[in-house]
Amino acid sequence: MKLISYVVPVYNGSMMVERLHEKLVPIARSLGKYEIIFVDDGSTDGSFAAVKKLQLRDPNVCAVQLSRNFGQHNSTLAGLSCAQGEIVVTLDQDLQNPPEEIPRLLEKLSEGFDVVYGLPEARAHNFFRNMTSDFSKWISAKILSTAVGGNFSSFRVLRKWVVDEILKYRSSYTYIDGLISWTTTNVGGLSVRNDRSDFESHYTLLRLINHGLNLLVNFSIRPLQIASLIGVFSAVIGLAGAVVVILEKIFYGMPVQGWASLMVVVLVVGGMQMAFLGLIGEYTGRILMNSNSSPKFIIREMKKGSKRSAR
């Protein structure tokens, strides 16, 4: 009977882990042997203590505490590194990923897919969060080639060999779905219920921007290519304008005028140059960080039982 690992990153979710455990365990037991890996991502509300209490009652729970806050994708990666199951399920702590949908995802996986995403039928976030999510999906669809386009989700089912390949990634900047797209294109999606949660999301605007930047810079050189194309286009426009000015001066004797327009052009071009230098600096800085081999996560403490329950 296959062991199934359930990986749940936790950040300030001490009030949610008990509720998630109560809903997840009956489903997990019905599917066979299981382990539930809760990864505390530097919480400040006693989340790890809550998880350790669960571990004392349920030997199938593995309690992992990171040394500080590394972010959702890095903490998920930490959980994947601890997973022993032939199949791994990742889901959020806030119960918006209903455990009742897991059997359907596993059934879809059995059709021959390497990874299956649970794609929400309806989104339960506010307008701002949905807008930034749509933008992130649009970027993902342009950069990553998968059957689900950019419609990713943290609710996923993966085969163990995919997890093993993901863990070989050595960059300091982690984006799980990008790593999956590099590993396999045999990816499926399934519409699932997305329950509304009273848990407050900890995704701030800065985190969302950083998330998009990781996707853009780590998995594509397209921003540099776009910058080069804009530079060439600007140079062609500037050259054409210079030719027009020279011809007007030679054939019509028109004086060179337009200090205001000149200053506008200088400011626009100068601003573009500074932006592109910043983009190049972002790539260069990440090369430096990766060469320093800064850790993707650091596990401070891990507690787990000695057995895994069967049906």
Buried (B, 14 or more C-beta within 10 A) or exposed (E): EEBBBBBBBBBBBBBBBBBBBEBBBEBBBEBBBBBBBBBBBBBEEEBBEBBBBBBEEBBBBBBBBBEEBBBBBBBBBBBBBBBBBBBBBBBBBBBBBBBBBBEBBBEBBEEEBBBBBBBBEEEBBEEEBEEBBEEBBEBBBBBBEBBBBBBBBBBBBBBBEBBEBBBEBEBBBBBBBBBBBBBBEBBBBBEBBBBEBEBEBBBEEEBBEEBBBBBBBBBBEEBBEEBEEEBEEBEEEEEEEEEEBEEEEEEEEEEEEEEEEEEEBEEEBEEBEEEBEEBEEBBEEBEEEBEEEEEBBEBEEEBBBEEBBEE
